[in-house]
Amino acid sequence: MGEYDFAFYWLFFLPALLLLFSIYFGSYLIKKFDNNDKDALPRPYPLLGHLVAILRNRNQNIVEWMCEVVNKSPSATFFLHLPLRRHPHILTSNPANVQHILKIRFEIYHKHRKFGVVLHDLCRDNVFLADGQR
């Protein structure tokens, strides 16, 4: 009966130990390989995306930080990877990209209902919320 108690103890102790080790080792790797260059763009990490950079800049206004990151980018476009998301958010201040999205190839960009709900007070039934013929 004693050996079953020992196995039951390890069943709960081992995952907690592995979790603590992975957190410690992950923070060590982030500190070791993190570039401290202020002019460099933040790097995305697997599964975490840009969460490390967002948390590092949490004392700063998040909108101002995103504007600084976009301005540092050579193309004035930045792909913001969020944790556990498949597709990144695209932040751009490039006039050519904005023209492409809003004028040249407007029809290929799908506008989700959430987009319309969030921006309805601002745009009402404007063309920016249209997803086809009106």
C-alpha positions in Angstrom: 0.0 0.0 0.0 2.9 2.3 0.7 4.2 2.3 -2.9 0.8 3.4 -4.2 0.9 6.4 -1.9 4.3 7.3 -3.2 3.1 7.1 -6.8 0.0 9.2 -6.0 2.3 11.8 -4.4 4.5 12.0 -7.5 1.4 12.3 -9.7 0.7 15.7 -8.2 4.2 16.8 -7.3 5.9 16.2 -10.7 3.6 18.4 -12.8 4.0 21.3 -10.3 7.7 20.8 -10.4 7.8 20.8 -14.2 5.7 24.0 -14.3 8.0 25.9 -11.9 11.0 24.7 -13.8 9.5 25.8 -17.2 8.6 29.2 -15.8 12.1 29.7 -14.4 13.9 28.4 -17.5 11.6 30.4 -19.8 12.4 33.6 -17.9 16.1 32.8 -18.0 16.0 32.3 -21.8 14.0 35.5 -22.3 16.6 37.5 -20.3 19.5 35.8 -22.0 18.4 36.2 -25.6 16.4 39.4 -25.3 18.0 42.3 -27.1 18.2 45.5 -25.1 18.5 47.6 -28.2 15.8 50.3 -27.9 15.8 50.9 -31.6 15.1 47.2 -32.4 11.6 45.9 -33.0 10.2 43.6 -30.4 10.5 39.8 -31.1 7.5 37.4 -31.0 8.0 34.3 -28.9 6.3 30.9 -29.6 2.9 30.7 -28.0 3.4 34.0 -26.2 3.7 36.3 -29.3 4.6 39.9 -28.3 3.2 39.4 -24.7 6.7 39.8 -23.2 7.2 43.2 -25.0 3.7 44.3 -24.0 4.2 43.4 -20.4 7.6 45.1 -20.4 6.0 48.3 -21.6 2.9 48.1 -19.4 3.8 51.3 -17.6 3.7 53.3 -20.8 0.5 54.1 -22.7 -0.1 51.1 -25.0 -1.2 53.2 -27.9 1.9 55.3 -27.8 4.1 52.2 -27.5 2.4 50.7 -30.6 2.9 54.0 -32.5 6.6 54.0 -31.6 6.9 50.4 -32.8 5.2 51.1 -36.1 7.4 54.2 -36.6 10.5 52.1 -36.0 9.5 49.6 -38.7 11.2 50.2 -42.0 7.9 49.6 -43.9 5.8 51.5 -41.4 3.9 48.2 -40.9 4.1 45.8 -37.9 2.6 42.4 -37.3 1.5 42.2 -33.6 1.3 38.5 -32.5 -1.0 37.9 -29.5 -0.7 34.9 -27.3 -2.3 31.7 -28.7 -3.6 33.5 -31.8 -3.2 32.1 -35.3 -3.3 35.3 -37.2 -1.5 38.5 -36.2 -3.0 42.0 -36.0 -1.6 44.3 -38.6 -0.6 47.8 -37.5 0.3 50.2 -40.3 0.9 53.9 -40.9 2.0 53.4 -44.5 -0.3 55.5 -46.8 0.1 53.0 -49.6 -1.2 50.2 -47.4 -4.1 52.2 -46.2 -5.0 53.2 -49.8 -4.8 49.5 -50.8 -7.2 48.5 -48.0 -9.7 51.3 -48.3 -9.6 52.0 -52.0 -7.8 49.7 -54.4 -8.7 46.3 -53.1 -11.5 47.1 -50.6 -13.6 44.1 -51.6 -11.1 41.4 -50.6 -10.9 42.6 -46.9 -13.7 41.0 -44.9 -15.3 43.1 -42.2 -16.4 40.9 -39.3 -19.6 41.7 -37.4 -17.5 42.5 -34.3 -15.8 45.2 -36.4 -19.2 46.7 -37.2 -20.5 46.6 -33.7 -17.4 48.3 -32.3 -17.3 51.0 -34.9 -21.0 51.5 -35.5 -21.2 54.6 -33.3 -18.4 56.2 -35.2 -19.1 55.2 -38.7 -22.9 54.4 -38.7 -23.7 52.8 -42.0 -20.7 54.2 -43.7 -18.8 52.5 -46.5 -16.1 51.4 -44.1 -18.5 48.9 -42.5 -19.9 47.6 -45.8 -19.1 44.1 -46.7 -20.7 44.0 -50.2 -23.6 45.6 -51.9 -25.7 48.1 -49.9 
